[in-house]
Amino acid sequence: MTAPGTITDYLARRAAEVNQSLGALMPSEDTPPEKLHRAMRYSLFAGGKRLRPALVLASGEAMGAATEDLMPAACAIEMIHTYSLIHDDLPAMDNDDLRRGLPTCHKAFGEATAILAGDALLTLAFRVLAKESAAQDPERRLAVINEIAAAAGSFYGMISGQMADIESEGKQVDAHTIESIHRAKTGALIGASVAVGGIIARASDDEIARLRSYGQMIGLAFQIADDILDVTSTSEQLGKTPGKDQAANKATYPAIHGIPASEARACQLIEDAVASVQALGRDTRALEEIARFIIARRS
Amino acid sequence: MTAPGTITDYLARRAAEVNQSLGALMPSEDTPPEKLHRAMRYSLFAGGKRLRPALVLASGEAMGAATEDLMPAACAIEMIHTYSLIHDDLPAMDNDDLRRGLPTCHKAFGEATAILAGDALLTLAFRVLAKESAAQDPERRLAVINEIAAAAGSFYGMISGQMADIESEGKQVDAHTIESIHRAKTGALIGASVAVGGIIARASDDEIARLRSYGQMIGLAFQIADDILDVTSTSEQLGKTPGKDQAANKATYPAIHGIPASEARACQLIEDAVASVQALGRDTRALEEIARFIIARRS
């Protein structure tokens, strides 16, 4: 970490930096079509923890990149994460009314606007990746776009995870399937976030692979922790309706393994992830603390 | 044109080339999640005319690019066009049951799958643009991504047009508004298709601007022709439900200007577009013929 303080202080500081950059990259609320841009900003600034951008920054800085070279990719990944939440919440998908304690995008702006706001955030993310941060060489910038597009896509990426998640509803799924859903739905984009930091920092292929692996492990642990929180939390703590997974008969890690084994698995993944980045021989304290924070969080 | 034949022969030949490349770029139907990839291929191979890819190829070849360097961008733009159709057809948007004579994606695969199939096609398009066609220099490839992302986006791009179109339903809109909707919804991506050919061919900024302008003009003419067809065609000719615009109380060009004035405007746009590319001093016959075909088509 570049400054003393707890991990929550660190994340709050990074979130403030990211929010400032996001604000500058997003069309303003009075840019036509105004309702669409209001909806995009509403969901983007609904109080997300900015975990993925923080991982881009922490990873890239550990490997020697400058913060300003990392920021456009950090913001683009948050736009993609936000689009995925907007679309996942739609009535035809998870049909959620609340997200981070606020009405979901389609509840606040209507379904058509929510679909288009998601589409527009995904599209804007790639524009930001192609256009901003002129300091990086173009080959690296294309590698970043490829890494993110693969992680967000239908081929073992985020969309394949959401699709498999929907298809698993009401079905008996085995331990292997639930883990592969979590890896795709959450692990892929978090893995890409950490890898992208390495790519921008001109890390070697081996180092990038190690960073990606750290990200995939903490991403899986994050999703297991999310499943546990869904069972054990109240609505107020969670900012969304708890018990939704169970009610929807959704495949979850604790439903198959029970809560103690799920907690043990999440802890083991975090320790493996920490060991993986420590082996890089860099100052990876921020990455280590973020990993531990992920399973300690209460919302 | 590179070979003798009518414009319909030319377009059929380019469509066959594009379909072959699209088939190779798309995950197969037995790639998990199978249902998602089937849905993506279903809509992508539902008989589109491949107008936008043909424009990328015709423009780029006129400016001296090799076909194989143009093909990935041509395919990516068709993926983006297809995603926009899937999402526009959704119940929350235009609520269409038929597209090109076939059930729309959500009718055939369900709404959740259709939303994700659209998301995945958009994401894959950017992956193709970043990863394929190693022959091009990376700076040009980033310029192509930026051109396409801007044209597909919420800031005067395709999504802003769809949003404005939805918002105009049931309202009195003036001639200026209807034209700006058409320019954004259809003109922007067609303009980008033609510009991208120029970018890949290393055309000058002035030449690229001229190509983009040709594309924007024929795109507007295309949409005006589409509005006229909606009024005058049968369901069989159109492959979708005619009179939908009127039933939905949608803003259309003929509703404001009448059919004769709409036809005259479309013709004038085409003649201006043809004059614009003729001034390039290249063999732009394919572009000229495509422009004239756009308002002569009957479906």
Interface residues (C-beta under 8 A of the other chain):
Chain A: P27 T31 P32 P33 K35 L36 H37 M40 Y83 H87 L90 A92 M93 G110 E111 A112 T113 I115 L116 G118 D119 A120 L122 T123 L124 F126 R127 L129 A130 K131 D137 P138 E139 R141 L142 A143 I145 N146 A149 A150 A152 G153 S154 F155 G157 I159 S160 Q162 M163 A164 I166 E167
Chain B: P27 T31 P32 P33 K35 L36 H37 M40 Y83 H87 L90 A92 M93 G110 E111 A112 T113 I115 L116 G118 D119 A120 L122 T123 L124 F126 R127 L129 A130 K131 D137 P138 E139 R141 L142 A143 I145 N146 A149 A150 A152 G153 S154 F155 G157 I159 S160 Q162 M163 A164 I166 E167
